[in-house]
Amino acid sequence: MHVERYGHGGEQIVLLHGFGTSSFLWRSVAPALATEGHTAYAVDLLGYGESDRPFDADYTLGAQAEYVDRALSSLRLSRVSLVGIDIGAAVAMQLLLLRPARVSRLAMINPVALDEMPGGDVRAIQRGTAKFALRVGRGILGAAALLTPILEKSVADPRSMPPRLVARYLAPFVGSDGVSHLLTLARSVRREDLEGLDPGKIHVPTLIVWAEEDPWIDSGFGERLQGLIAASTLVRLPGVGRLVPEEASDSLSRLLLEFIVQHAGPTVAPTA
């Protein structure tokens, strides 16, 4: 698993991206956290970005939580603040409930609704899997036809997702193998993987950031999730799409820093 580290000391903050993106999503937020004296770790989930993508690996969200847990052990991070967006938030919840002693705080940005898994973006790819797989085999198209519409609809302002930025997110999926892998990742987002996930069992301070221009998820899920998690706060961002780090990185960085300061407490620092 590929991990980008920013800064040293302070709180240990782990950043998890969502479907179709990578640790590149955090390129503005992570340095902002480091500038304030914290250490940020932007993770590429297995199969995404620069992380390995074994053909026979399990890419389900439950498995991703296990992989992140192992990565944190390798980094000697015993207790962290977890930040996840989209399916990355679901992975963060899964990890927290799997290893509660490892997580001191949780921040979720437009988390996918657990009872509507997968979200509309992933379902759009899943519905066309057979058709696209056939056409890919004939060399007719690449991942751009699948992922570009999702990236463009995940921001409210089209200027936040120009063609050059779309190309950067498409880079890991270049070629027919990349397209096949993207389809594999889409098929791995399944409702049954999180059926036992109970947000009511989350007892750490939790921040829910909800960008209101997310076309893929029921806009009321933020309130429903806040009602389930006792120690949670909901902040809504009007005029912003799901990819908050692309459209409102300064606002998000400020919210995360305020959340960390508000719930400051002892954490176990890494030994190396």
MOLINJO-V857310 format. One record per residue. N is the residue number from 0. OMEGA is omega in degrees with one decimal (NA if undefined). D_CENTER is the distance of its C-alpha to the mean C-alpha in whole Angstrom. Layout:
n:N omega:OMEGA d_center:D_CENTER
n:N omega:OMEGA d_center:D_CENTER
This chain:
n:0 omega:-179.5 d_center:15
n:1 omega:-179.9 d_center:14
n:2 omega:174.1 d_center:14
n:3 omega:-179.5 d_center:15
n:4 omega:178.5 d_center:17
n:5 omega:174.4 d_center:18
n:6 omega:-179.3 d_center:21
n:7 omega:178.3 d_center:23
n:8 omega:179.6 d_center:23
n:9 omega:178.0 d_center:23
n:10 omega:177.7 d_center:20
n:11 omega:-172.0 d_center:17
n:12 omega:-178.3 d_center:14
n:13 omega:-174.6 d_center:11
n:14 omega:-178.2 d_center:7
n:15 omega:-178.7 d_center:4
n:16 omega:179.9 d_center:3
n:17 omega:-176.6 d_center:3
n:18 omega:174.5 d_center:7
n:19 omega:178.2 d_center:9
n:20 omega:-177.2 d_center:8
n:21 omega:178.3 d_center:8
n:22 omega:176.9 d_center:9
n:23 omega:-179.8 d_center:11
n:24 omega:-173.2 d_center:9
n:25 omega:-171.8 d_center:10
n:26 omega:176.5 d_center:14
n:27 omega:-177.3 d_center:15
n:28 omega:-176.6 d_center:13
n:29 omega:177.2 d_center:14
n:30 omega:178.5 d_center:17
n:31 omega:177.1 d_center:18
n:32 omega:-179.9 d_center:17
n:33 omega:-179.8 d_center:19
n:34 omega:179.4 d_center:22
n:35 omega:172.6 d_center:22
n:36 omega:-179.6 d_center:23
n:37 omega:175.8 d_center:20
n:38 omega:-179.5 d_center:18
n:39 omega:177.7 d_center:14
n:40 omega:177.3 d_center:13
n:41 omega:-171.9 d_center:10
n:42 omega:165.1 d_center:9
n:43 omega:175.4 d_center:9
n:44 omega:-178.5 d_center:9
n:45 omega:-179.0 d_center:12
n:46 omega:-178.7 d_center:13
n:47 omega:174.0 d_center:11
n:48 omega:-177.9 d_center:12
n:49 omega:175.5 d_center:15
n:50 omega:178.9 d_center:15
n:51 omega:177.0 d_center:17
n:52 omega:178.0 d_center:17
n:53 omega:-174.4 d_center:20
n:54 omega:-175.9 d_center:22
n:55 omega:-177.2 d_center:22
n:56 omega:174.5 d_center:19
n:57 omega:-177.6 d_center:17
n:58 omega:178.7 d_center:14
n:59 omega:-174.6 d_center:13
n:60 omega:176.5 d_center:11
n:61 omega:178.0 d_center:14
n:62 omega:179.6 d_center:14
n:63 omega:177.6 d_center:11
n:64 omega:176.8 d_center:12
n:65 omega:-179.6 d_center:15
n:66 omega:179.1 d_center:14
n:67 omega:178.4 d_center:12
n:68 omega:178.4 d_center:15
n:69 omega:178.8 d_center:17
n:70 omega:178.8 d_center:16
n:71 omega:176.4 d_center:16
n:72 omega:178.6 d_center:20
n:73 omega:178.5 d_center:20
n:74 omega:-179.2 d_center:19
n:75 omega:176.2 d_center:22
n:76 omega:-174.8 d_center:19
n:77 omega:-176.7 d_center:21
n:78 omega:-172.1 d_center:19
n:79 omega:165.8 d_center:16
n:80 omega:-177.0 d_center:14
n:81 omega:176.4 d_center:10
n:82 omega:-179.8 d_center:8
n:83 omega:177.5 d_center:4
n:84 omega:176.1 d_center:4
n:85 omega:179.8 d_center:5
n:86 omega:174.5 d_center:5
n:87 omega:175.9 d_center:3
n:88 omega:176.9 d_center:6
n:89 omega:176.1 d_center:8
n:90 omega:179.7 d_center:8
n:91 omega:177.9 d_center:8
n:92 omega:-179.9 d_center:11
n:93 omega:-179.9 d_center:12
n:94 omega:179.9 d_center:13
n:95 omega:-179.2 d_center:14
n:96 omega:177.1 d_center:17
n:97 omega:-177.2 d_center:18
n:98 omega:-174.5 d_center:18
n:99 omega:-178.8 d_center:19
n:100 omega:-176.3 d_center:21
n:101 omega:-170.9 d_center:18
n:102 omega:179.2 d_center:16
n:103 omega:179.7 d_center:18
n:104 omega:-179.9 d_center:16
n:105 omega:173.5 d_center:13
n:106 omega:-178.4 d_center:11
n:107 omega:-179.0 d_center:9
n:108 omega:-177.6 d_center:8
n:109 omega:178.8 d_center:9
n:110 omega:178.5 d_center:8
n:111 omega:-178.4 d_center:10
n:112 omega:-173.5 d_center:13
n:113 omega:-179.5 d_center:14
n:114 omega:177.1 d_center:18
n:115 omega:179.1 d_center:17
n:116 omega:-13.0 d_center:15
n:117 omega:179.2 d_center:14
n:118 omega:-176.7 d_center:13
n:119 omega:-179.6 d_center:16
n:120 omega:-179.9 d_center:14
n:121 omega:178.5 d_center:14
n:122 omega:179.6 d_center:17
n:123 omega:177.4 d_center:18
n:124 omega:-179.0 d_center:18
n:125 omega:-179.4 d_center:19
n:126 omega:-177.3 d_center:22
n:127 omega:-174.0 d_center:23
n:128 omega:-176.2 d_center:22
n:129 omega:-178.8 d_center:26
n:130 omega:-177.5 d_center:27
n:131 omega:179.2 d_center:25
n:132 omega:178.8 d_center:26
n:133 omega:-177.8 d_center:29
n:134 omega:176.7 d_center:29
n:135 omega:179.2 d_center:27
n:136 omega:178.5 d_center:30
n:137 omega:177.3 d_center:32
n:138 omega:-173.6 d_center:30
n:139 omega:-176.4 d_center:30
n:140 omega:177.2 d_center:27
n:141 omega:-177.3 d_center:24
n:142 omega:-176.9 d_center:20
n:143 omega:-178.2 d_center:20
n:144 omega:-179.2 d_center:22
n:145 omega:-168.3 d_center:19
n:146 omega:-177.2 d_center:16
n:147 omega:179.5 d_center:18
n:148 omega:-179.7 d_center:18
n:149 omega:178.7 d_center:15
n:150 omega:-177.4 d_center:14
n:151 omega:179.4 d_center:17
n:152 omega:-178.7 d_center:17
n:153 omega:172.1 d_center:13
n:154 omega:179.8 d_center:15
n:155 omega:-179.3 d_center:18
n:156 omega:-178.6 d_center:20
n:157 omega:179.7 d_center:21
n:158 omega:178.7 d_center:22
n:159 omega:179.2 d_center:18
n:160 omega:179.2 d_center:18
n:161 omega:-178.2 d_center:21
n:162 omega:-178.4 d_center:22
n:163 omega:179.2 d_center:21
n:164 omega:174.3 d_center:18
n:165 omega:-179.6 d_center:17
n:166 omega:179.3 d_center:19
n:167 omega:179.1 d_center:17
n:168 omega:179.2 d_center:14
n:169 omega:-171.8 d_center:16
n:170 omega:-179.0 d_center:18
n:171 omega:-175.6 d_center:16
n:172 omega:179.1 d_center:18
n:173 omega:176.9 d_center:21
n:174 omega:-177.1 d_center:24
n:175 omega:177.3 d_center:25
n:176 omega:179.7 d_center:23
n:177 omega:178.4 d_center:20
n:178 omega:178.6 d_center:20
n:179 omega:179.8 d_center:21
n:180 omega:176.6 d_center:18
n:181 omega:177.5 d_center:16
n:182 omega:177.1 d_center:18
n:183 omega:178.7 d_center:17
n:184 omega:179.3 d_center:14
n:185 omega:179.4 d_center:14
n:186 omega:-176.9 d_center:17
n:187 omega:176.8 d_center:15
n:188 omega:-172.5 d_center:13
n:189 omega:-179.2 d_center:16
n:190 omega:-174.1 d_center:17
n:191 omega:-179.8 d_center:19
n:192 omega:-175.2 d_center:16
n:193 omega:-177.0 d_center:15
n:194 omega:-179.6 d_center:19
n:195 omega:-177.1 d_center:20
n:196 omega:-176.7 d_center:17
n:197 omega:179.0 d_center:19
n:198 omega:178.9 d_center:17
n:199 omega:178.7 d_center:21
n:200 omega:178.0 d_center:21
n:201 omega:-175.4 d_center:18
n:202 omega:176.4 d_center:21
n:203 omega:175.6 d_center:19
n:204 omega:-174.2 d_center:19
n:205 omega:175.7 d_center:16
n:206 omega:176.3 d_center:15
n:207 omega:177.3 d_center:13
n:208 omega:-176.7 d_center:13
n:209 omega:174.0 d_center:14
n:210 omega:-167.1 d_center:14
n:211 omega:-178.2 d_center:17
n:212 omega:177.1 d_center:17
n:213 omega:-176.1 d_center:14
n:214 omega:-169.4 d_center:17
n:215 omega:-173.0 d_center:15
n:216 omega:176.3 d_center:15
n:217 omega:-175.1 d_center:18
n:218 omega:179.8 d_center:18
n:219 omega:-176.3 d_center:19
n:220 omega:179.1 d_center:17
n:221 omega:178.6 d_center:16
n:222 omega:179.0 d_center:19
n:223 omega:-179.8 d_center:20
n:224 omega:177.8 d_center:17
n:225 omega:178.8 d_center:19
n:226 omega:-179.0 d_center:22
n:227 omega:-175.6 d_center:21
n:228 omega:-172.1 d_center:19
n:229 omega:-174.2 d_center:22
n:230 omega:-174.5 d_center:21
n:231 omega:175.9 d_center:19
n:232 omega:-180.0 d_center:19
n:233 omega:175.0 d_center:18
n:234 omega:179.7 d_center:18
n:235 omega:179.9 d_center:18
n:236 omega:179.2 d_center:18
n:237 omega:175.6 d_center:20
n:238 omega:-178.8 d_center:20
n:239 omega:177.4 d_center:17
n:240 omega:-175.3 d_center:14
n:241 omega:-175.8 d_center:11
n:242 omega:-177.3 d_center:10
n:243 omega:179.0 d_center:11
n:244 omega:176.8 d_center:11
n:245 omega:-174.0 d_center:13
n:246 omega:-173.6 d_center:15
n:247 omega:-175.9 d_center:16
n:248 omega:-179.7 d_center:15
n:249 omega:179.6 d_center:18
n:250 omega:-179.9 d_center:18
n:251 omega:179.3 d_center:14
n:252 omega:179.5 d_center:15
n:253 omega:179.0 d_center:18
n:254 omega:-179.4 d_center:17
n:255 omega:-179.8 d_center:15
n:256 omega:177.9 d_center:18
n:257 omega:179.1 d_center:20
n:258 omega:-179.7 d_center:18
n:259 omega:179.1 d_center:19
n:260 omega:-178.3 d_center:22
n:261 omega:-176.3 d_center:23
n:262 omega:179.0 d_center:22
n:263 omega:179.5 d_center:23
n:264 omega:-178.3 d_center:25
n:265 omega:173.4 d_center:26
n:266 omega:179.6 d_center:23
n:267 omega:-177.3 d_center:24
n:268 omega:176.4 d_center:24
n:269 omega:-178.3 d_center:23
n:270 omega:179.3 d_center:26
n:271 omega:NA d_center:26
